[in-house]
Amino acid sequence: MKTTKHLFSILSFLLIFSTLVYGQSNIELIPNTTIAGVDKERLHRYDTFLQQEIDNGKIPGAVSYIVRKRQVVHKATYGYSSIADRSSIKQDQLFHIMSMTKPIVTAAFMMLYEEGYFSLTDPVSKYLPQFKNIRVAKNVDEGAKGETIPANKEITITHLLTHTAGFSHGLGGTTLDNDYAKALYSEPHKNIESRVNTMLQLPLIGQPGEQWYYSASPDVLSLLIEHFSGLNTAEFLKKRLFEPLEMEDTGYNISKDKSERWMPVHNIDKGGKLINSPNQLPIEGNTIYGGTHGLFSTAEDYMKFCQMLLNKGEYNGKHLLSPKTVEIMTMNQVGDLYQAPGQGFGLGFGITNNLADSKSLGSVGQYYWSGAYCTYFFIDPKEDLVVILMSQLQPYNNYYGEKMRQMVYQAIIQE
């Protein structure tokens, strides 16, 4: 035992010394070797892994935040916010969270469900008439101009929430996927209605409800939020989620007084060197309040959102969602349509259904998602655990999401 304590003291000194000399990591060390059932010495493997990835030029920097049993067991920063100027990353760094926007917009949308504005089985055309007479591509490799057939059923609210409507996100690589990507993200749009209406000019990739296909359906949820609430989605999120959750740094634009906290996106150049990407999304002046992506946030703010969900919709004594709503959101809604082994999909989240099939550490009932610039989170109700990892790197790779799970779960030694 003395040897273990001595070793931990040495590790603590080395980490603090590294921070003072190199400014590359800032790890909040808690004196106890175990807190909330998490072994800090085992968790140090996670620190070591991330720092090595930075030292090897694989990622620019990262922010980690872990809470178990309502206790902070790990808050750490590693590396740089910008490789170009070697500025150290901060705990309150602002990130493009990209598709981690989807769970937030879904939660907001379900608040309107609780208020009775719609039923999950309603056809979308009941509220947005442009969803009538949808067509489906006969051959996705022929693209938008190929032959089509009528949809055999109407798209429902549940189809939107579960990515089973038949829309695309433009990521699949077929000609039709490429047409979606161009129409959604290369053509100019003034607002979310413009983007949704442009998507409706394209045929579906398959019949509604017959496949899980990652899609821009959450953009339709954003348009429906505006339809039901009378507010644009940015206003609705601020009023109904961000202010109650005290998420002061989350939104579709970054104010000038916070712009120095923004972390630019990085990529690997042709020579294999990590660089600041020459193509950055704008951080101000954004008017498309999307459901697919678009939000900026911090690890601290996103933790508040996750803790609300883990607490079954409650934050600071107020229920933003009911426990029964969170329950239905976090159960598999798509049968075996979701193809990842051991996984399903709920309303806005991936869901772990079978640990043996998943071939990874975790718990049945864990729910999660990630963002295109390598931001990740998962919530594990069984372990009373929330884990967040934020970086800014493209193209997306789930490698760091997988390592995050592996390194965090192996450090849990007590219930």
Stockholm file with secondary structure:
# STOCKHOLM 1.0

chainA/1-415         MKTTKHLFSILSFLLIFSTLVYGQSNIELIPNTTIAGVDKERLHRYDTFLQQEIDNGKIPGAVSYIVRKRQVVHKATYGYSSIADRSSIKQDQLFHIMSMTKPIVTAAFMMLYEEGYFSLTDPVSKYLPQFKNIRVAKNVDEGAKGETIPANKEITITHLLTHTAGFSHGLGGTTLDNDYAKALYSEPHKNIESRVNTMLQLPLIGQPGEQWYYSASPDVLSLLIEHFSGLNTAEFLKKRLFEPLEMEDTGYNISKDKSERWMPVHNIDKGGKLINSPNQLPIEGNTIYGGTHGLFSTAEDYMKFCQMLLNKGEYNGKHLLSPKTVEIMTMNQVGDLYQAPGQGFGLGFGITNNLADSKSLGSVGQYYWSGAYCTYFFIDPKEDLVVILMSQLQPYNNYYGEKMRQMVYQAIIQE
#=GR chainA/1-415 SS CHHHHHHHHHHHHHHHHHHHHHCCEEECCCSSSEETTEEHHHHHHHHHHHHHHHHTTSCSEEEEEEEETTEEEEEEEEEEEETTTTEECCTTCBEECGGGHHHHHHHHHHHHHHTTSCCTTSBGGGTCGGGSSCEEESCGGGGGGSCEEECSSCCBHHHHHHTCSSCCCSCSCSHHHHHHHIIIIISCCSSHHHHHHHHTTSCBSSCTTSCCCCCSHHHHHHHHHHHHHSSCHHHHHIIIIITTTTCTTCBSSCCGGGGGGBCCCEEECTTSCEEECSCCCCSSCCCCCCSSSCCEECHHHHHHHHHHHHTTTEETTEESSCHHHHHHHTSCCSTTCSCSTTEEECSSSEEECCHHHHTSSCCTTCEEEEETTTEEEEEETTTTEEEEEECCBSSCCTHHHHHHHHHHHTTBCCC
#=GC SS_cons         CHHHHHHHHHHHHHHHHHHHHHCCEEECCCSSSEETTEEHHHHHHHHHHHHHHHHTTSCSEEEEEEEETTEEEEEEEEEEEETTTTEECCTTCBEECGGGHHHHHHHHHHHHHHTTSCCTTSBGGGTCGGGSSCEEESCGGGGGGSCEEECSSCCBHHHHHHTCSSCCCSCSCSHHHHHHHIIIIISCCSSHHHHHHHHTTSCBSSCTTSCCCCCSHHHHHHHHHHHHHSSCHHHHHIIIIITTTTCTTCBSSCCGGGGGGBCCCEEECTTSCEEECSCCCCSSCCCCCCSSSCCEECHHHHHHHHHHHHTTTEETTEESSCHHHHHHHTSCCSTTCSCSTTEEECSSSEEECCHHHHTSSCCTTCEEEEETTTEEEEEETTTTEEEEEECCBSSCCTHHHHHHHHHHHTTBCCC
//
